[in-house]
Amino acid sequence: QVQLVESGGGSVQAGGSLRLSCAASGSIFSINAMGWYRQAPGKQRELVALITSGGTTNYADSVKGRFTISRDNVKNTVYLQMNSAKPEDTAVYYCNIRGATVLNGIFTSWGQGTQVTVAS
């Protein structure tokens, strides 16, 4: 079983910065893609950023140039650096990690979610 623990959410003024972290633990054999999603009230969950095992990144158009996703393969941790935050970035942010465990094969795990609020 793989557990994810998120941290770093909170409130920030428009134009400010936040850094989210998501650490995975458990019987992990390998991690493939790591990503961040968000869900605003009344809206569907959407992909914010994704990073593959090879370091290739993909961003939603709305965050390109402002957010940066990175990963630490030793710590099994993915980060989301949020700069130039906008009120429309307000949402609950979830990390998602896909990989393989030692015994049970392929897994997909979600973090518990962390609230990000950007005040105008």
Helices and strands as residue ranges (DSSP letters): E 2-7, E 10-13, E 18-26, E 28-39, E 46-51, E 57-59, G 61-63, E 67-72, E 77-82, G 87-89, E 91-101, E 105-110, E 114-119
